[in-house]
Amino acid sequence: MHGIGNYGRYWDFFADAMDGRLHLVAPDARGHGDSLKPDTGYAPAEFAADAVAVMDGMQMPRPLVVGHSMGGFHAAALTIAHPERVRALVLVDVGPRVEGEGRARARRLSLERPDRFADEASALAYLRETSPDYSDEVYANRMRWVFERDDGGLVWRSSKPALATILNSRRDGQPVWDRLGEIACPVLVVRGTRSQTFGKATAREMLTTLRDARLVELDARHNVPLDRPRELADAVVRFAREVG
């Protein structure tokens, strides 16, 4: 489950590093990618219901669920609402508190972005300016999946009104985090050591709140699946083997 403003194919590098060791399903969340973009329906319960529908459609009775950022929050909401459907949970760079710098960045990239670009060159320049220091392969992936063509230009596949609704309703997420201690399945908490979003103190507190949790820290920024796909894939595989 991907983060806000992203898409299922965000996990491509993680999938390549997985190298067939686990079977992966990575949908576009509602309001994102090629999924529907309704005017309403962006509460945690709706995202959790979508996940259950995907699991049913793919005949996955009890998978290991991996979520990054917004996707991690929705994965936690799913696990609390439907504990019988989640074998184990991986929360990637997400927790009850979002650091101020990370919160401001998320709002800026989601709500202050240009609505369209005249050509690929200007879109790529924007990506490089706002999210610097990634590989050419990462930028190529984002160009392929984050935009679509419209009237000769490029527009975002994610819906800005949907992103605004999600960001403006973050206070609705507190009841989910308040119930974190109810999660009984094994949980792997992953933190990027250079993350502007997920602080070390928050990660440590989660280990004491969750019933069965362990922490992995990787040399990464907030987008751990892009910065360290191989290390993240290896950590998830080890965790999957550990929990059977």
C-alpha positions as CSV (number, residue, x, y, z in Angstrom):
1,M,0.0,0.0,0.0
2,H,1.7,3.2,-1.2
3,G,1.9,6.7,0.2
4,I,0.0,9.8,-0.7
5,G,0.4,11.1,-4.2
6,N,2.0,7.8,-5.4
7,Y,0.8,4.7,-7.2
8,G,1.1,0.9,-7.1
9,R,4.1,0.9,-9.5
10,Y,6.0,2.9,-6.9
11,W,7.0,-0.5,-5.6
12,D,8.7,-1.6,-8.8
13,F,12.2,-1.4,-7.4
14,F,11.2,-3.2,-4.3
15,A,9.6,-5.9,-6.5
16,D,12.7,-6.2,-8.6
17,A,14.8,-6.7,-5.4
18,M,12.3,-9.2,-4.1
19,D,13.2,-11.4,-7.1
20,G,10.2,-13.7,-6.8
21,R,10.8,-14.6,-3.2
22,L,7.3,-13.4,-2.3
23,H,4.2,-12.8,-4.5
24,L,3.4,-9.1,-4.5
25,V,0.1,-7.2,-5.2
26,A,0.4,-3.4,-5.3
27,P,-2.9,-1.6,-6.1
28,D,-3.4,2.1,-6.8
29,A,-5.2,3.6,-3.8
30,R,-8.5,5.4,-4.5
31,G,-7.9,8.9,-5.7
32,H,-4.5,7.8,-7.2
33,G,-3.2,6.2,-10.3
34,D,-5.8,4.4,-12.4
35,S,-8.2,3.8,-9.6
36,L,-11.5,5.8,-9.3
37,K,-11.4,9.3,-7.9
38,P,-14.7,9.9,-6.1
39,D,-15.6,13.2,-4.6
40,T,-15.9,11.7,-1.2
41,G,-14.9,8.5,0.6
42,Y,-11.4,9.1,1.8
43,A,-11.7,8.1,5.5
44,P,-9.5,5.3,6.8
45,A,-12.4,2.9,6.8
46,E,-12.9,3.3,3.0
47,F,-9.2,2.5,2.3
48,A,-9.4,-0.5,4.6
49,A,-12.5,-1.7,2.8
50,D,-10.8,-1.3,-0.6
51,A,-7.9,-3.4,0.7
52,V,-10.3,-6.2,1.8
53,A,-11.9,-6.1,-1.7
54,V,-8.5,-6.4,-3.3
55,M,-7.6,-9.3,-1.0
56,D,-10.9,-11.0,-1.8
57,G,-10.5,-10.4,-5.5
58,M,-7.0,-11.8,-5.5
59,Q,-7.9,-14.7,-3.3
60,M,-5.6,-13.7,-0.5
61,P,-7.3,-14.8,2.7
62,R,-4.6,-13.7,5.1
63,P,-1.5,-12.0,3.6
64,L,1.4,-10.1,5.0
65,V,0.5,-6.4,4.5
66,V,3.2,-3.8,3.7
67,G,2.3,-0.1,3.8
68,H,4.5,3.0,3.3
69,S,3.5,6.4,4.8
70,M,-0.2,6.9,4.1
71,G,-0.4,3.3,3.0
72,G,1.1,2.3,6.3
73,F,-1.6,4.2,8.2
74,H,-4.3,2.6,6.1
75,A,-2.6,-0.8,6.6
76,A,-2.8,-0.2,10.4
77,A,-6.5,0.7,10.1
78,L,-7.1,-2.4,8.1
79,T,-5.4,-4.6,10.7
80,I,-7.4,-3.1,13.5
81,A,-10.7,-3.4,11.7
82,H,-10.1,-6.9,10.3
83,P,-7.4,-8.6,12.4
84,E,-8.4,-12.0,11.1
85,R,-7.4,-10.9,7.5
86,V,-3.8,-9.8,8.3
87,R,-1.1,-12.4,8.9
88,A,1.6,-9.8,9.7
89,L,2.2,-6.1,9.1
90,V,5.1,-4.0,7.9
91,L,4.8,-0.3,8.6
92,V,7.4,1.7,6.5
93,D,8.3,5.2,7.8
94,V,4.9,5.9,9.4
95,G,3.7,6.3,12.9
96,P,1.4,8.3,15.3
97,R,3.4,11.5,14.9
98,V,4.5,13.1,11.7
99,E,7.5,15.4,12.1
100,G,6.9,19.1,11.2
101,E,9.2,19.2,8.2
102,G,7.8,16.0,6.7
103,R,4.2,17.3,7.2
104,A,5.0,20.6,5.5
105,R,6.7,18.8,2.6
106,A,3.7,16.5,2.1
107,R,1.3,19.4,1.9
108,R,3.6,21.4,-0.4
109,L,4.1,18.5,-2.9
110,S,0.4,17.5,-2.8
111,L,-1.4,20.8,-2.8
112,E,1.0,23.4,-4.2
113,R,2.1,21.4,-7.2
114,P,1.4,22.8,-10.7
115,D,-1.8,21.3,-12.2
116,R,-0.2,20.5,-15.6
117,F,3.1,20.6,-17.5
118,A,3.5,21.6,-21.1
119,D,5.9,18.7,-21.9
120,E,8.0,15.9,-20.4
121,A,11.0,18.1,-19.9
122,S,9.3,20.6,-17.7
123,A,7.6,17.8,-15.7
124,L,10.9,16.0,-15.2
125,A,12.6,19.3,-14.1
126,Y,9.9,19.7,-11.5
127,L,10.4,16.2,-10.1
128,R,14.2,16.7,-10.0
129,E,13.8,20.0,-8.2
130,T,11.3,19.0,-5.6
131,S,12.6,15.4,-5.0
132,P,16.4,15.6,-5.7
133,D,19.1,13.0,-5.6
134,Y,17.3,10.0,-7.0
135,S,18.6,7.7,-9.8
136,D,17.6,8.2,-13.4
137,E,15.7,5.0,-13.1
138,V,13.5,6.4,-10.3
139,Y,12.7,9.5,-12.3
140,A,11.9,7.4,-15.3
141,N,9.5,5.3,-13.2
142,R,7.8,8.4,-11.8
143,M,7.5,10.0,-15.3
144,R,5.9,6.8,-16.5
145,W,3.4,6.3,-13.7
146,V,2.7,9.6,-11.9
147,F,1.6,11.5,-15.1
148,E,-0.8,11.0,-18.0
149,R,-1.1,12.9,-21.2
150,D,-4.0,15.4,-21.6
151,D,-4.5,17.8,-24.5
152,G,-0.9,17.7,-25.5
153,G,0.5,18.2,-21.9
154,L,1.0,16.1,-18.8
155,V,-1.3,16.0,-15.8
156,W,-1.1,14.1,-12.5
157,R,-2.8,10.7,-12.2
158,S,-3.5,11.5,-8.5
159,S,-6.5,13.8,-7.7
160,K,-5.5,17.0,-5.9
161,P,-9.0,17.3,-4.3
162,A,-8.6,13.8,-3.0
163,L,-5.1,14.5,-1.6
164,A,-6.5,17.7,0.0
165,T,-9.3,15.7,1.7
166,I,-6.8,13.1,2.9
167,L,-4.4,15.6,4.3
168,N,-7.1,17.8,5.9
169,S,-8.6,14.8,7.7
170,R,-5.4,13.6,9.3
171,R,-6.9,14.3,12.7
172,D,-9.4,11.6,11.9
173,G,-6.5,9.2,12.1
174,Q,-5.9,9.6,15.8
175,P,-8.5,7.0,16.8
176,V,-6.5,4.5,14.6
177,W,-3.2,5.3,16.3
178,D,-4.9,5.3,19.7
179,R,-5.8,1.6,19.1
180,L,-2.3,0.6,18.0
181,G,-1.9,-1.6,21.1
182,E,-4.8,-3.7,19.9
183,I,-2.8,-5.1,16.9
184,A,-1.8,-8.6,18.0
185,C,-0.2,-9.9,14.8
186,P,3.6,-9.5,14.3
187,V,4.7,-6.1,13.1
188,L,7.9,-4.9,11.5
189,V,8.5,-1.2,11.9
190,V,10.9,0.2,9.3
191,R,12.4,3.7,9.7
192,G,14.6,5.7,7.3
193,T,17.4,7.1,9.5
194,R,17.4,10.4,7.4
195,S,13.6,10.6,7.3
196,Q,12.0,14.1,7.8
197,T,8.7,12.4,8.6
198,F,9.2,9.6,11.1
199,G,11.2,10.3,14.2
200,K,13.4,7.9,16.1
201,A,11.5,8.6,19.4
202,T,8.2,7.8,17.7
203,A,9.5,4.5,16.3
204,R,10.8,3.5,19.8
205,E,7.4,4.3,21.4
206,M,5.7,2.1,18.8
207,L,7.8,-0.8,19.9
208,T,6.5,-0.5,23.4
209,T,2.9,0.0,22.3
210,L,2.6,-2.9,19.9
211,R,2.3,-6.4,21.3
212,D,4.8,-8.1,19.0
213,A,7.0,-5.6,17.1
214,R,10.6,-5.2,16.0
215,L,12.4,-2.3,14.4
216,V,14.7,-2.1,11.3
217,E,16.4,1.2,10.5
218,L,17.9,1.8,7.0
219,D,20.0,4.6,5.7
220,A,17.2,6.3,3.8
221,R,15.0,9.3,3.6
222,H,11.2,9.0,3.9
223,N,10.9,7.1,0.6
224,V,12.6,4.0,1.9
225,P,11.3,1.8,-1.0
226,L,13.1,4.1,-3.4
227,D,16.3,4.7,-1.5
228,R,16.9,1.2,-0.2
229,P,14.7,-1.3,-2.2
230,R,17.1,-4.2,-1.8
231,E,17.6,-3.8,1.9
232,L,13.9,-3.3,2.5
233,A,13.0,-6.4,0.4
234,D,15.5,-8.5,2.3
235,A,14.1,-7.2,5.6
236,V,10.6,-8.1,4.6
237,V,11.6,-11.6,3.4
238,R,13.4,-12.2,6.7
239,F,10.3,-11.1,8.6
240,A,8.0,-13.2,6.4
241,R,10.1,-16.3,7.1
242,E,10.2,-15.5,10.8
243,V,6.4,-15.3,11.1
244,G,5.9,-18.3,8.9
